[in-house]
Amino acid sequence: EINAEESERRRIAVDLHDDLGILLSTAKMEATTSKNPKNIVNLIDQSVQRIRQITNKLHPTFIDQFGFFPVLEDSLDTLA
């Protein structure tokens, strides 16, 4: 269980650093050097989308909609 938690923490850290960190750093550079606000808005939109993807991996919304056990049963049926 501890190994699974550590693995998940590493994955989240990589997602945040490699994906979101790069997008936000690029947006910051664009904000200080660019005259085109569309580039900045696009980078911010991509960052928001990436945050949604990361948080959805942490707690998928369909679990709230259908409940944990029905989702688990459906997943097991899909694997079988």
C-alpha positions as CSV (number, residue, x, y, z in Angstrom):
1,E,0.0,0.0,0.0
2,I,2.8,2.4,0.8
3,N,4.6,1.6,-2.5
4,A,1.3,2.3,-4.4
5,E,0.9,5.7,-2.5
6,E,4.5,6.6,-3.3
7,S,4.1,5.7,-6.9
8,E,1.0,7.8,-7.2
9,R,2.7,10.7,-5.5
10,R,5.6,10.5,-8.0
11,R,3.2,10.4,-10.9
12,I,1.3,13.4,-9.7
13,A,4.6,15.3,-9.1
14,V,5.7,14.5,-12.6
15,D,2.4,15.6,-14.1
16,L,2.5,18.9,-12.2
17,H,6.2,19.6,-12.9
18,D,6.6,18.4,-16.5
19,D,3.2,19.4,-17.8
20,L,1.7,22.2,-15.8
21,G,5.0,23.7,-14.7
22,I,6.1,24.1,-18.3
23,L,2.8,25.5,-19.5
24,L,2.8,28.1,-16.7
25,S,6.5,29.0,-17.1
26,T,5.8,29.5,-20.9
27,A,2.8,31.7,-20.1
28,K,4.9,33.8,-17.8
29,M,7.6,34.3,-20.5
30,E,4.9,35.1,-23.0
31,A,3.3,37.7,-20.6
32,T,6.7,39.5,-20.2
33,T,7.8,39.4,-23.9
34,S,4.8,39.0,-26.2
35,K,2.4,41.6,-27.5
36,N,-0.1,38.9,-28.4
37,P,-2.5,38.2,-25.5
38,K,-4.0,35.3,-27.5
39,N,-0.9,33.2,-26.9
40,I,-1.1,33.9,-23.2
41,V,-4.8,33.0,-23.0
42,N,-4.2,29.8,-25.0
43,L,-1.4,28.7,-22.5
44,I,-3.6,29.5,-19.5
45,D,-6.5,27.5,-21.1
46,Q,-4.1,24.6,-21.6
47,S,-3.0,24.9,-18.0
48,V,-6.6,24.8,-16.8
49,Q,-7.3,21.8,-18.9
50,R,-4.3,20.0,-17.6
51,I,-5.3,20.7,-14.0
52,R,-8.7,19.2,-14.7
53,Q,-7.1,16.1,-16.2
54,I,-4.8,15.7,-13.2
55,T,-7.6,16.2,-10.6
56,N,-9.9,13.8,-12.6
57,K,-7.2,11.1,-12.3
58,L,-7.1,11.7,-8.5
59,H,-10.9,11.5,-8.1
60,P,-12.9,10.7,-11.2
61,T,-16.3,12.4,-11.3
62,F,-18.1,9.3,-12.4
63,I,-17.5,7.8,-9.0
64,D,-19.5,10.6,-7.5
65,Q,-22.3,10.1,-10.1
66,F,-22.6,6.3,-9.9
67,G,-20.9,5.3,-6.6
68,F,-17.6,3.4,-6.0
69,F,-18.9,-0.1,-6.1
70,P,-20.9,0.1,-9.3
71,V,-17.9,1.7,-11.0
72,L,-15.6,-1.0,-9.6
73,E,-17.9,-3.8,-10.8
74,D,-18.1,-2.2,-14.2
75,S,-14.3,-2.0,-14.4
76,L,-14.0,-5.6,-13.4
77,D,-16.6,-6.7,-16.0
78,T,-14.6,-4.8,-18.6
79,L,-11.4,-6.6,-17.7
80,A,-13.1,-10.0,-17.7
